[in-house]
Amino acid sequence: GCVLDGKLYPYGEIARTENCLRCSCSKREINCCSLFLTPIGYDKENCRVIFNKKTCDYEVVQKSDPTKHCTNYSRV
């Protein structure tokens, strides 16, 4: 298998690692890409970005009330 961040994964496709990556593991190499897109263009004065490891996604929430999501932003 392949070792990534100290964890052994079997050969083949890995749908999701512990660090939110999708990987392909072969005898020669391991190739990975992220499962999430980074928010940009949000109101940095009133909002902040939090990474949710359960969903492998960023949430843009209000600084004054983190239970409320901010809108009007893009992802890259």
C-alpha positions in Angstrom: 0.0 0.0 0.0 0.9 3.7 0.3 1.8 5.6 3.4 0.4 9.2 3.7 0.7 11.3 6.8 1.8 8.2 8.7 -1.2 6.1 7.8 -1.1 3.1 5.5 -3.7 3.0 2.6 -4.3 0.1 0.2 -3.4 0.2 -3.4 -6.2 1.6 -5.7 -8.5 4.6 -5.3 -8.9 6.3 -2.0 -12.1 8.2 -1.9 -11.2 10.3 1.2 -8.2 10.4 3.5 -8.2 11.7 7.1 -6.9 15.0 5.7 -9.7 15.4 3.1 -7.8 14.3 0.1 -8.8 12.0 -2.8 -5.9 9.8 -3.8 -4.8 7.1 -6.2 -2.2 4.7 -4.8 -0.1 2.4 -6.9 3.1 0.4 -6.4 5.1 3.3 -7.9 3.4 6.4 -6.5 0.5 8.1 -4.7 -1.3 11.1 -6.3 -3.7 13.2 -4.3 -6.0 16.2 -4.8 -8.0 18.1 -2.2 -11.8 17.5 -1.8 -12.5 21.1 -0.9 -12.5 24.6 -2.5 -11.2 27.6 -0.6 -13.6 30.6 -0.1 -12.5 34.0 -1.5 -14.1 37.4 -1.8 -16.0 37.2 1.5 -16.4 40.1 4.0 -13.2 39.7 6.0 -14.2 42.4 8.5 -17.4 40.7 9.5 -16.9 37.0 8.5 -14.3 34.3 9.1 -13.6 30.9 7.6 -13.7 27.7 9.5 -12.7 24.3 8.2 -15.2 21.5 8.9 -13.2 18.2 8.9 -16.4 16.1 9.0 -17.7 17.5 5.7 -14.2 18.4 4.2 -15.4 21.8 3.5 -14.9 25.4 4.6 -17.8 27.4 6.2 -17.9 31.2 6.1 -19.6 32.4 9.2 -20.2 35.7 10.9 -17.6 36.7 13.5 -20.3 38.1 15.8 -22.5 34.9 15.6 -20.7 31.8 14.2 -24.1 30.0 13.9 -25.0 32.3 11.0 -23.4 31.8 7.6 -22.1 34.6 5.4 -23.1 34.9 1.8 -21.7 36.5 -1.3 -18.4 34.8 -1.7 -16.7 32.6 -4.4 -14.6 29.4 -4.1 -11.4 28.4 -5.8 
